[in-house]
Amino acid sequence: MNALDWKIYESITKYIYETLGKEFGVTIEGYGQDCKVIGKSGNAHQIDVLTSQTNGIHSSRTAIECKHQKKKINKDVVMKLLSIINDTGIEKGIIVSKSGFTRDALNFAKQYNIGLVELREIEEKDFDKSPKQIEIADIRLNIQIVTKRPEILNIDIGNDRNIKVKDEFHYHNFAIINKDGSFSLLIDYINNFRKEINLQNKMLEKIIKHYKTPEATLFNKATKESLKIDGISFTGQLNEITSNRNLNFTLVDEVWLIMKSIFENRTFSFSENGAIKENKK
């Protein structure tokens, strides 16, 4: 973007007219140093961008002159293009300028039907009338997520006693103190049992596993309650959970260039990645 020179400027102009003209039957006949047209005078005229358009019966050509200069374009440039199209028989001429046009250039071009276009990098002052971003597309994604999840159905600690908790975090309150004074967390047993359920991969089939804990104590850190236990039996199953999500988002691209067609009073925004949008009033 920082290396925008006259060659890139010419190429961008060609791309713009090629893209915008597709729906109107406009094609690029040539552009650059090799694009030359012989006039009635016998002289060869170099045309920056040469387009043609046909409606199936009649066809016409347009010579586009690109001016990547710091100074405004004066009437001498317009007069030169007028002489070229008169000599070659090209039906229309357009001048694309980075820095705009002088008053005499505007008056002369309007009198002889020469199109004038300002094409330049966007500036802060343009944001009042032109957006900073171009919306490229609206995207809607419908996502179905299927998850296999081991579920704990029951925790039996013997003598018709069960551990009942309100949510997952309550499992962390329980510790198993062994006869030798060592201890384990109940959540570690639960996680090992869940791994076992996943490994067996038996959907909706109840699985039971017993862990021996002879002469151990189940301690609840939250209630300070202690219970003597000799083992823990877990019952669980593998469930399948289906969830649907709808995601909506808009793809955007930053505006890089602004193009103003002066006599037609139309303005377009262009992004670095080639998106084009007309700025409607």
C-alpha positions as a LaTeX table, in Angstrom:
\begin{tabular}{lrrr}
\hline
Residue & $x$ (\AA) & $y$ (\AA) & $z$ (\AA) \\
\hline
Met1 & 0.00 & 0.00 & 0.00 \\
Asn2 & 2.88 & 2.35 & 0.80 \\
Ala3 & 4.54 & 1.51 & $-2.53$ \\
Leu4 & 1.72 & 2.82 & $-4.74$ \\
Asp5 & 3.47 & 4.05 & $-7.89$ \\
Trp6 & 2.28 & 4.85 & $-11.42$ \\
Lys7 & 2.55 & 1.23 & $-12.59$ \\
Ile8 & 0.45 & $-0.09$ & $-9.70$ \\
Tyr9 & $-1.92$ & 2.85 & $-10.15$ \\
Glu10 & $-2.38$ & 1.89 & $-13.80$ \\
Ser11 & $-2.97$ & $-1.74$ & $-12.89$ \\
Ile12 & $-5.52$ & $-0.82$ & $-10.23$ \\
Thr13 & $-7.37$ & 1.41 & $-12.70$ \\
Lys14 & $-7.51$ & $-1.45$ & $-15.19$ \\
Tyr15 & $-8.84$ & $-3.80$ & $-12.48$ \\
Ile16 & $-11.51$ & $-1.30$ & $-11.41$ \\
Tyr17 & $-12.90$ & $-0.69$ & $-14.89$ \\
Glu18 & $-12.72$ & $-4.38$ & $-15.72$ \\
Thr19 & $-14.61$ & $-5.32$ & $-12.55$ \\
Leu20 & $-17.23$ & $-2.57$ & $-12.65$ \\
Gly21 & $-17.80$ & $-3.01$ & $-16.37$ \\
Lys22 & $-18.47$ & $-6.75$ & $-16.43$ \\
Glu23 & $-22.23$ & $-6.43$ & $-16.08$ \\
Phe24 & $-22.29$ & $-3.87$ & $-18.91$ \\
Gly25 & $-20.26$ & $-5.91$ & $-21.38$ \\
Val26 & $-17.04$ & $-3.92$ & $-20.89$ \\
Thr27 & $-13.78$ & $-5.73$ & $-21.60$ \\
Ile28 & $-10.13$ & $-4.66$ & $-21.46$ \\
Glu29 & $-8.50$ & $-4.54$ & $-24.89$ \\
Gly30 & $-5.11$ & $-3.58$ & $-23.51$ \\
Tyr31 & $-3.19$ & $-1.55$ & $-20.95$ \\
Gly32 & 0.33 & $-0.44$ & $-20.11$ \\
Gln33 & 3.31 & 0.40 & $-22.29$ \\
Asp34 & 2.41 & $-2.15$ & $-24.97$ \\
Cys35 & $-1.11$ & $-0.82$ & $-25.52$ \\
Lys36 & $-0.84$ & 1.39 & $-28.63$ \\
Val37 & $-3.38$ & 2.54 & $-31.22$ \\
Ile38 & $-2.45$ & 3.87 & $-34.69$ \\
Gly39 & $-4.22$ & 7.11 & $-35.56$ \\
Lys40 & $-5.35$ & 8.54 & $-38.90$ \\
Ser41 & $-2.17$ & 10.60 & $-38.82$ \\
Gly42 & $-0.10$ & 7.42 & $-38.84$ \\
Asn43 & 1.19 & 8.10 & $-35.36$ \\
Ala44 & 1.06 & 5.42 & $-32.64$ \\
His45 & $-0.58$ & 6.56 & $-29.42$ \\
Gln46 & 0.10 & 4.78 & $-26.13$ \\
Ile47 & $-3.10$ & 4.23 & $-24.12$ \\
Asp48 & $-2.84$ & 3.46 & $-20.39$ \\
Val49 & $-6.06$ & 1.44 & $-20.34$ \\
Leu50 & $-8.19$ & 0.71 & $-23.42$ \\
Thr51 & $-11.67$ & $-0.74$ & $-22.94$ \\
Ser52 & $-14.37$ & $-1.80$ & $-25.36$ \\
Gln53 & $-18.10$ & $-2.20$ & $-24.88$ \\
Thr54 & $-20.73$ & $-3.77$ & $-27.08$ \\
Asn55 & $-24.50$ & $-4.13$ & $-26.94$ \\
Gly56 & $-24.53$ & $-6.87$ & $-29.59$ \\
Ile57 & $-24.98$ & $-4.41$ & $-32.45$ \\
His58 & $-22.71$ & $-1.45$ & $-31.82$ \\
Ser59 & $-19.35$ & $-1.36$ & $-30.07$ \\
Ser60 & $-17.34$ & 1.53 & $-28.69$ \\
Arg61 & $-13.93$ & 2.03 & $-27.17$ \\
Thr62 & $-12.75$ & 4.18 & $-24.27$ \\
Ala63 & $-9.20$ & 5.46 & $-23.75$ \\
Ile64 & $-8.32$ & 5.88 & $-20.07$ \\
Glu65 & $-5.38$ & 8.06 & $-19.11$ \\
Cys66 & $-3.88$ & 7.45 & $-15.62$ \\
Lys67 & $-2.15$ & 10.32 & $-13.81$ \\
His68 & $-0.40$ & 9.38 & $-10.58$ \\
Gln69 & 0.91 & 12.90 & $-9.84$ \\
Lys70 & 1.01 & 15.23 & $-6.86$ \\
Lys71 & $-0.24$ & 18.22 & $-8.87$ \\
Lys72 & $-3.77$ & 18.70 & $-10.14$ \\
Ile73 & $-4.32$ & 17.91 & $-13.80$ \\
Asn74 & $-4.75$ & 20.99 & $-16.02$ \\
Lys75 & $-6.51$ & 21.47 & $-19.34$ \\
Asp76 & $-3.36$ & 20.66 & $-21.37$ \\
Val77 & $-3.65$ & 16.98 & $-20.35$ \\
Val78 & $-7.34$ & 16.98 & $-21.29$ \\
Met79 & $-6.56$ & 18.58 & $-24.66$ \\
Lys80 & $-3.89$ & 15.96 & $-25.37$ \\
Leu81 & $-6.32$ & 13.10 & $-24.67$ \\
Leu82 & $-8.96$ & 14.79 & $-26.86$ \\
Ser83 & $-6.49$ & 14.96 & $-29.76$ \\
Ile84 & $-5.65$ & 11.26 & $-29.33$ \\
Ile85 & $-9.26$ & 10.07 & $-29.43$ \\
Asn86 & $-9.96$ & 12.33 & $-32.41$ \\
Asp87 & $-6.97$ & 10.92 & $-34.28$ \\
Thr88 & $-7.67$ & 7.27 & $-33.43$ \\
Gly89 & $-11.46$ & 7.31 & $-33.72$ \\
Ile90 & $-11.83$ & 6.10 & $-30.12$ \\
Glu91 & $-15.31$ & 7.09 & $-29.02$ \\
Lys92 & $-14.64$ & 8.25 & $-25.44$ \\
Gly93 & $-11.85$ & 9.39 & $-23.16$ \\
Ile94 & $-11.44$ & 9.32 & $-19.36$ \\
Ile95 & $-8.69$ & 10.79 & $-17.20$ \\
Val96 & $-8.06$ & 9.19 & $-13.80$ \\
Ser97 & $-6.11$ & 11.45 & $-11.45$ \\
Lys98 & $-4.64$ & 10.96 & $-7.98$ \\
Ser99 & $-4.71$ & 14.67 & $-7.14$ \\
Gly100 & $-7.81$ & 16.03 & $-8.84$ \\
Phe101 & $-8.23$ & 18.64 & $-11.57$ \\
Thr102 & $-7.88$ & 22.39 & $-12.07$ \\
Arg103 & $-10.90$ & 24.53 & $-12.88$ \\
Asp104 & $-9.87$ & 24.99 & $-16.54$ \\
Ala105 & $-9.49$ & 21.21 & $-16.90$ \\
Leu106 & $-13.00$ & 20.68 & $-15.52$ \\
Asn107 & $-14.51$ & 23.25 & $-17.89$ \\
Phe108 & $-12.70$ & 21.93 & $-20.97$ \\
Ala109 & $-13.46$ & 18.27 & $-20.21$ \\
Lys110 & $-17.15$ & 18.98 & $-19.67$ \\
Gln111 & $-17.39$ & 20.85 & $-22.96$ \\
Tyr112 & $-15.87$ & 17.95 & $-24.95$ \\
Asn113 & $-17.39$ & 15.05 & $-22.98$ \\
Ile114 & $-14.14$ & 13.82 & $-21.47$ \\
Gly115 & $-14.75$ & 11.88 & $-18.23$ \\
Leu116 & $-12.81$ & 12.96 & $-15.16$ \\
Val117 & $-12.23$ & 10.61 & $-12.24$ \\
Glu118 & $-10.39$ & 11.17 & $-8.97$ \\
Leu119 & $-8.83$ & 7.98 & $-7.60$ \\
Arg120 & $-6.76$ & 8.28 & $-4.42$ \\
Glu121 & $-6.07$ & 6.81 & $-1.02$ \\
Ile122 & $-8.78$ & 7.45 & 1.54 \\
Glu123 & $-8.27$ & 10.29 & 4.02 \\
Glu124 & $-9.80$ & 11.15 & 7.38 \\
Lys125 & $-12.00$ & 13.82 & 5.78 \\
Asp126 & $-13.68$ & 11.16 & 3.60 \\
Phe127 & $-15.15$ & 9.25 & 6.54 \\
Asp128 & $-18.04$ & 11.72 & 6.88 \\
Lys129 & $-19.45$ & 10.47 & 3.56 \\
Ser130 & $-17.66$ & 7.15 & 3.05 \\
Pro131 & $-17.46$ & 4.15 & 5.43 \\
Lys132 & $-14.14$ & 3.03 & 6.88 \\
Gln133 & $-14.98$ & $-0.59$ & 6.06 \\
Ile134 & $-16.61$ & $-2.47$ & 3.21 \\
Glu135 & $-19.04$ & $-5.25$ & 4.06 \\
Ile136 & $-18.05$ & $-8.20$ & 1.88 \\
Ala137 & $-20.56$ & $-10.83$ & 2.95 \\
Asp138 & $-23.06$ & $-11.84$ & 5.63 \\
Ile139 & $-22.40$ & $-15.38$ & 6.81 \\
Arg140 & $-24.75$ & $-17.66$ & 8.75 \\
Leu141 & $-23.46$ & $-20.92$ & 10.19 \\
Asn142 & $-25.77$ & $-23.61$ & 11.54 \\
Ile143 & $-23.65$ & $-25.85$ & 13.75 \\
Gln144 & $-24.74$ & $-29.13$ & 15.31 \\
Ile145 & $-22.44$ & $-30.36$ & 18.06 \\
Val146 & $-22.66$ & $-33.98$ & 19.25 \\
Thr147 & $-20.82$ & $-34.64$ & 22.51 \\
Lys148 & $-20.29$ & $-37.95$ & 24.31 \\
Arg149 & $-20.26$ & $-37.39$ & 28.04 \\
Pro150 & $-19.89$ & $-39.87$ & 30.94 \\
Glu151 & $-22.57$ & $-39.28$ & 33.56 \\
Ile152 & $-22.39$ & $-40.37$ & 37.23 \\
Leu153 & $-25.73$ & $-41.94$ & 38.18 \\
Asn154 & $-24.97$ & $-43.08$ & 41.71 \\
Ile155 & $-22.20$ & $-43.25$ & 44.32 \\
Asp156 & $-22.77$ & $-46.03$ & 46.87 \\
Ile157 & $-20.63$ & $-46.04$ & 50.04 \\
Gly158 & $-22.26$ & $-49.16$ & 51.59 \\
Asn159 & $-24.97$ & $-49.81$ & 54.18 \\
Asp160 & $-27.62$ & $-48.21$ & 51.96 \\
Arg161 & $-25.74$ & $-44.92$ & 51.95 \\
Asn162 & $-25.24$ & $-42.76$ & 48.85 \\
Ile163 & $-23.36$ & $-39.57$ & 48.16 \\
Lys164 & $-25.69$ & $-36.96$ & 46.73 \\
Val165 & $-24.41$ & $-33.64$ & 45.54 \\
Lys166 & $-26.08$ & $-30.64$ & 43.93 \\
Asp167 & $-23.39$ & $-29.94$ & 41.36 \\
Glu168 & $-19.95$ & $-31.00$ & 40.17 \\
Phe169 & $-18.07$ & $-28.69$ & 42.52 \\
His170 & $-19.42$ & $-30.46$ & 45.62 \\
Tyr171 & $-17.41$ & $-33.59$ & 44.74 \\
His172 & $-14.29$ & $-31.64$ & 45.65 \\
Asn173 & $-15.43$ & $-31.43$ & 49.29 \\
Phe174 & $-14.91$ & $-35.16$ & 49.87 \\
Ala175 & $-11.67$ & $-36.89$ & 50.83 \\
Ile176 & $-11.02$ & $-40.55$ & 51.63 \\
Ile177 & $-8.66$ & $-41.05$ & 54.60 \\
Asn178 & $-7.09$ & $-44.48$ & 54.53 \\
Lys179 & $-6.25$ & $-46.67$ & 57.53 \\
Asp180 & $-2.56$ & $-45.73$ & 57.31 \\
Gly181 & $-3.36$ & $-42.00$ & 57.40 \\
Ser182 & $-2.89$ & $-41.36$ & 53.69 \\
Phe183 & $-5.76$ & $-39.81$ & 51.83 \\
Ser184 & $-7.22$ & $-39.49$ & 48.34 \\
Leu185 & $-9.74$ & $-37.10$ & 46.84 \\
Leu186 & $-13.14$ & $-38.42$ & 45.81 \\
Ile187 & $-12.91$ & $-36.45$ & 42.56 \\
Asp188 & $-9.87$ & $-38.55$ & 41.55 \\
Tyr189 & $-11.94$ & $-41.74$ & 41.84 \\
Ile190 & $-14.73$ & $-40.09$ & 39.86 \\
Asn191 & $-12.38$ & $-39.02$ & 37.06 \\
Asn192 & $-10.87$ & $-42.54$ & 36.84 \\
Phe193 & $-14.38$ & $-43.99$ & 36.61 \\
Arg194 & $-15.31$ & $-41.54$ & 33.85 \\
Lys195 & $-12.25$ & $-42.63$ & 31.87 \\
Glu196 & $-13.42$ & $-46.23$ & 32.27 \\
Ile197 & $-16.86$ & $-45.30$ & 30.88 \\
Asn198 & $-15.26$ & $-43.58$ & 27.89 \\
Leu199 & $-12.98$ & $-46.55$ & 27.19 \\
Gln200 & $-15.88$ & $-49.01$ & 27.16 \\
Asn201 & $-17.79$ & $-46.67$ & 24.83 \\
Lys202 & $-21.17$ & $-48.34$ & 25.47 \\
Met203 & $-23.82$ & $-45.75$ & 24.80 \\
Leu204 & $-26.56$ & $-45.55$ & 27.48 \\
Glu205 & $-25.45$ & $-48.84$ & 29.05 \\
Lys206 & $-25.06$ & $-48.73$ & 32.83 \\
Ile207 & $-21.55$ & $-49.47$ & 34.06 \\
Ile208 & $-20.66$ & $-50.29$ & 37.68 \\
Lys209 & $-17.23$ & $-50.25$ & 39.23 \\
His210 & $-16.26$ & $-50.91$ & 42.86 \\
Tyr211 & $-13.18$ & $-49.53$ & 44.62 \\
Lys212 & $-12.10$ & $-51.15$ & 47.89 \\
Thr213 & $-11.16$ & $-48.81$ & 50.75 \\
Pro214 & $-10.86$ & $-51.06$ & 53.85 \\
Glu215 & $-11.35$ & $-49.31$ & 57.20 \\
Ala216 & $-11.26$ & $-45.91$ & 55.53 \\
Thr217 & $-13.04$ & $-42.70$ & 56.47 \\
Leu218 & $-15.00$ & $-40.49$ & 54.09 \\
Phe219 & $-14.57$ & $-36.90$ & 55.21 \\
Asn220 & $-16.67$ & $-33.95$ & 54.05 \\
Lys221 & $-14.60$ & $-30.77$ & 54.28 \\
Ala222 & $-17.69$ & $-28.57$ & 53.98 \\
Thr223 & $-19.78$ & $-30.18$ & 56.78 \\
Lys224 & $-16.90$ & $-31.70$ & 58.76 \\
Glu225 & $-18.85$ & $-35.00$ & 58.72 \\
Ser226 & $-16.96$ & $-38.32$ & 58.84 \\
Leu227 & $-18.27$ & $-41.73$ & 57.75 \\
Lys228 & $-16.59$ & $-45.13$ & 58.03 \\
Ile229 & $-16.47$ & $-46.94$ & 54.67 \\
Asp230 & $-14.92$ & $-50.12$ & 53.26 \\
Gly231 & $-15.44$ & $-49.30$ & 49.60 \\
Ile232 & $-17.15$ & $-47.10$ & 47.02 \\
Ser233 & $-19.29$ & $-48.30$ & 44.10 \\
Phe234 & $-19.90$ & $-46.01$ & 41.13 \\
Thr235 & $-22.72$ & $-46.39$ & 38.61 \\
Gly236 & $-22.64$ & $-44.40$ & 35.41 \\
Gln237 & $-23.31$ & $-44.40$ & 31.69 \\
Leu238 & $-22.17$ & $-42.75$ & 28.51 \\
Asn239 & $-24.65$ & $-40.17$ & 27.21 \\
Glu240 & $-24.81$ & $-38.40$ & 23.87 \\
Ile241 & $-25.68$ & $-34.71$ & 24.02 \\
Thr242 & $-26.71$ & $-32.84$ & 20.88 \\
Ser243 & $-26.70$ & $-29.05$ & 20.78 \\
Asn244 & $-27.37$ & $-26.60$ & 17.97 \\
Arg245 & $-25.79$ & $-23.19$ & 17.54 \\
Asn246 & $-26.47$ & $-20.47$ & 15.00 \\
Leu247 & $-23.63$ & $-18.04$ & 14.31 \\
Asn248 & $-24.11$ & $-14.86$ & 12.30 \\
Phe249 & $-21.29$ & $-12.52$ & 11.37 \\
Thr250 & $-20.29$ & $-10.07$ & 8.67 \\
Leu251 & $-17.00$ & $-10.15$ & 6.76 \\
Val252 & $-15.51$ & $-6.67$ & 6.34 \\
Asp253 & $-12.43$ & $-5.20$ & 4.71 \\
Glu254 & $-10.71$ & $-1.88$ & 5.36 \\
Val255 & $-11.23$ & 0.85 & 2.74 \\
Trp256 & $-8.03$ & 1.80 & 0.93 \\
Leu257 & $-9.00$ & 3.88 & $-2.12$ \\
Ile258 & $-11.79$ & 6.30 & $-2.97$ \\
Met259 & $-12.92$ & 6.88 & $-6.57$ \\
Lys260 & $-15.09$ & 9.85 & $-7.49$ \\
Ser261 & $-16.57$ & 10.13 & $-10.96$ \\
Ile262 & $-16.92$ & 13.90 & $-11.11$ \\
Phe263 & $-19.47$ & 14.49 & $-13.87$ \\
Glu264 & $-21.54$ & 11.40 & $-13.06$ \\
Asn265 & $-21.45$ & 12.29 & $-9.35$ \\
Arg266 & $-20.75$ & 8.70 & $-8.23$ \\
Thr267 & $-18.35$ & 7.56 & $-5.51$ \\
Phe268 & $-16.85$ & 4.12 & $-4.94$ \\
Ser269 & $-14.77$ & 2.61 & $-2.12$ \\
Phe270 & $-12.08$ & $-0.02$ & $-2.69$ \\
Ser271 & $-10.24$ & $-2.29$ & $-0.28$ \\
Glu272 & $-6.70$ & $-3.62$ & $-0.55$ \\
Asn273 & $-8.10$ & $-7.09$ & $-1.23$ \\
Gly274 & $-10.13$ & $-5.96$ & $-4.23$ \\
Ala275 & $-13.61$ & $-5.41$ & $-2.75$ \\
Ile276 & $-15.59$ & $-2.64$ & $-4.46$ \\
Lys277 & $-18.68$ & $-0.85$ & $-3.18$ \\
Glu278 & $-20.57$ & 2.14 & $-4.47$ \\
Asn279 & $-21.35$ & 4.69 & $-1.77$ \\
Lys280 & $-25.01$ & 5.46 & $-2.25$ \\
Lys281 & $-26.34$ & 8.80 & $-1.08$ \\
\hline
\end{tabular}
